Amino acid sequence: MRVQSRHLPEYRATLDKLAARGLLYPCFCTRADIAREIAAAGHAPHGAEGRGLATTSPDAPATGPVYPGTCRRLSPAERQARIDRGDAYALRLDMAAALAEVPQGLSFHELGEGRLRCDPAPFGDVVLARRDIPASYHLCVTHDDAVQGVTLVTRGLDLKPATSLHRLLQALLGWPEPSYAHHRLLTDASGRRLAKRDKAPTLQALRGAGHGPAAVRAMAGFPDPA
C-alpha cells in the first residue's frame, strides 16, 4: 500500500518542476478575500468540483468560488517580499499558461463510453499545495497512478469531472494516461451517499453483523450472479 505522507518529497519535486516552467504561482488570498473580490466584480460566487480550492480529500464539496486570479497579477518582487515576510500562501496552477503548453483536444478513455473530451479550464487556477496540505488530492493521485503503473482508475461518478484536470497534469508532466471507469455512488435507504467521514458501515462491520456476500451485493443494488 502506498501511503502519501511517506512520499511528500516526491510531490515537492513535482511542484518544483511546474514552478520552474512558470506554471505555478503563490497565492496569499484567503477564501474570504476571494469571495469579496468576486462580489465586488458583480458576480455571484459559484464553482465546480475541485475549482480553485482543492483539498487532499476526494470528497471535497462542489462549492466554493472560482478564483479570480488576484495573486497571478503580483510581480515577482511582490511575491518574494510577502514570502520573506512569512505570509501564508498556497501554490496555484496558472491554468491559462498550463493549457498553452499541452495539445488541444485532451481526452480520456471511459470504459463503456469510449473517448471523452476534457475541459480543465473551468477549474480555474486550482490549488496544488498549501502550508497545511503539502500536495493536493489532484496532484497526489495523478503522481501515484503514474509511478505505480496504474492502467485503470476506478472511482465514483462524483469524481468524473476531475478527470479533466488529472489529464492536464498528466500531459504537462509526461505521465502515462490510464483508462477510467466511474461507477454510480452507493447510497443508503434515504439516498445519501455512503462515505467514511459519515461513518457509513464498512464491509467488515457488515460481515460482523452476519451479512454474507450475496446480501452485501443486494444492499449495493447488484443482482445475485446466480
C-alpha positions, 0 to 999 in steps of 0.5 A: 500500500502506498501511503502519501505522507511517506512520499511528500518529497516526491510531490515537492519535486513535482511542484518544483518542476511546474514552478520552474516552467512558470506554471505555478504561482503563490497565492496569499488570498484567503477564501474570504478575500476571494469571495469579496473580490468576486462580489465586488466584480458583480458576480455571484460566487459559484464553482465546480468540483475541485475549482480553485480550492482543492483539498487532499480529500476526494470528497471535497464539496462542489462549492466554493468560488472560482478564483479570480486570479488576484495573486497571478497579477503580483510581480515577482518582487511582490511575491518574494517580499510577502514570502520573506515576510512569512505570509501564508500562501498556497501554490496555484496552477496558472491554468491559462499558461498550463493549457498553452503548453499541452495539445488541444483536444485532451481526452480520456478513455471511459470504459463503456463510453469510449473517448471523452473530451476534457475541459480543465479550464473551468477549474480555474487556477486550482490549488496544488499545495498549501502550508497545511496540505503539502500536495493536493488530492489532484496532484497526489493521485495523478503522481501515484497512478503514474509511478505505480503503473496504474492502467485503470482508475476506478472511482465514483461518478462524483469524481468524473469531472476531475478527470479533466484536470488529472489529464492536464497534469498528466500531459504537462508532466509526461505521465502515462494516461490510464483508462477510467471507469466511474461507477454510480455512488452507493447510497443508503435507504434515504439516498445519501451517499455512503462515505467514511467521514459519515461513518457509513458501515464498512464491509467488515462491520457488515460481515460482523453483523452476519451479512454474507456476500450475496446480501452485501451485493443486494444492499449495493443494488447488484443482482445475485450472479446466480 
